[in-house]
Amino acid sequence: MKLDAKTAAEAALPAGRTDHFIWDDELAGFGLRLRGGGHRSWVVQYRTASGRTRRVSLGRTAKLSAAQARDAARKALATVELGGDPQGEREEQRRKAAGTFRATVDAYLAAKQPELRPTSFRITKLYLTGSYFRALHPMALTAIKRSDVAAAIRSIATKRSTSTAGAARRALSALFAWAIADGLLGDGANPVDGSHRPVDPTPRDRVLSNAELVAIWRACGDDDDFSRIVRLLILLGSRRQEVGGMRFSELDLDAGSWTLPKARSKNHREHTIALPAPALEIIKSAPRTGRDQLLGDRAGDGFTGWSNAKRDLDRRLGRAVKTWRLHDVRRTVATGMADIGIEPHVIEAALNHYSGHRAGVAGIYNRSSYERAVAAAFSRWSEHVFALVEGREGKIVALPQRA
C-alpha cells in the first residue's frame, strides 16, 4: 500500500505485537513504524555499501506529514546511492557531541552538584554554561588549547572585569582538573595551566578602621534584612552566604546558639556559635514568614539581593568608608579580635577557619572546638563593637588602632 495520512491513521498493531513495520509499495525502504502506547513514526531503511542494513527514524507522524516524510526518505536514499550512510553520520555526530566541552560541563555539574554548596554550584554553572566560555562549547574537549583558553579569559576581562575573569578561570581550571582525573583528556594537560592569570585590582587585604566599622553599623537600618545581615557579620565574622542563608531550623533561640550545618559551610565542617546577646536580638527581630529561611524573599535561597542592597548602603555611607567588600568585615573581625587580646587559635575556632593553629598535624590531633573560649570571645568582641558605636569607653582594653 502507499503510505499516506489516511493509511497511517488507520494502521494498527497486529495482535500480540508491540513493534511492527509497514512498508510503502512505491518507495522501497520508506515505512511506518508502530509501537506499543500508540507511538507512530516514519522510517527509512537501506543497505550500506558494506552490506549492513541500517534504519533511520524520520520523525513522529504527529509532527511530520506523509509527504514531508517521503521527501526526507528520498533524500536519505539518494545519500546512500552516492555512498553515504545517514545513520552512521548521525551516530558520529552524537559521538562528537558527547566529547565536546559543553557535554563535559553537563557531566561535571552532575557530579559536583551533591558536593558544592547551592550558591557555589549556581555560580560555577553560570560561568561554565553561560556566555563566558561560549566559544568553547562546541569544541571537542581534547582539542581545546591554551590559546583558546587565554582568548576566552581575555574577552571576559575586557567585557566584564579582571576579577570576574579570574573567577571564571578558576571554575574552568577545576573542570579540566576533574576531566583529567576522570580520564577524559587521556594524557593531555590542563590547558588553563600557564595561561595568563587576571590580576585582581582590589587585593583582599582590606581591614576597616574603627571609624569605618561604626559608620557601617550606623548606616544600617533596624527593619530590613540586609541591615540585619551586615550587623550580624560585624558581630560574628561569618561569611555572607552563611548569614544570608540562615534558617530557623539551625537556631536554638532558648539556648542562644546557631549551628551552621556542614552542607552550608565552606569547609564542610559543622560550626556551632554561642550567640552574643546583640546578635540574638537581631535574629529575633526578623519576622516569621512561615518558611525556614530567616532572611530574604525566596524560599530555599535565603537572601539574594546582594548587589542592590550593598549599593544602597554605600550610597548612605557616602565618603565615610572607602571602597570595601562585605568579606572585608570578616577580615576586620579577625583583626579586631586579635587587637583586643583574643588568642589566634580562639579566633580561628570562632570563625570556623582551619589554618595556622588548626591545620596540619596540630589540627589532626587537637580536635577541641574551644567552645567556652569562643563564646567568651564573641561576648568580648560584641562589647567592644558597642563601645565603639556608642562612643564610650569599653570594658576591654584594646591594642592601639592599626594604621
VENURKA-V523323 format. One line per field, one symbol per residue. psi: psi as a letter, one per 40 degrees, with the letter a starting at -180 (. if undefined). burial: # if it has 24 or more other C-alpha atoms within 12 Angstrom, else .. A space follows every 50 residues. Layout:
psi->???
burial->???
This chain:
psi->ihhadddddeiihiheiehiihihddhhehihhhiieehhiiihiihide ehhihhhdiiddehiddddddddddddddddeeigdddddddddddddei dddddddddddedediidddddddddddeaedfddedeihdeehiddddd dddddddddciddddddddddddddddddddeeeebeiihedheihhhhh egigehhiidddddddddehaefidddddddddddeeiidddddeiidee igddefihhhiddehdefhihhhhhiddddddddehiheeidhdiidhhd dahefddddddddddddbedhihiideddddddddddddeehiddddddd efhgibdeiadddddheiefdddddddddddddddddddefihiehhiii hi.
burial->..##...#..##.......#####..#.######.....########... ...######.#...##..##.###.##..#....###...........## #########......#####...##.###..######.########.### #######....###############..#....##...####.....#.. .....###############...#########################.# #.#...#####..###....##########.###.#......####.... ####....##..##..#...#..#################.#.####### ####...#..........###..#############.##......#.#.. ...
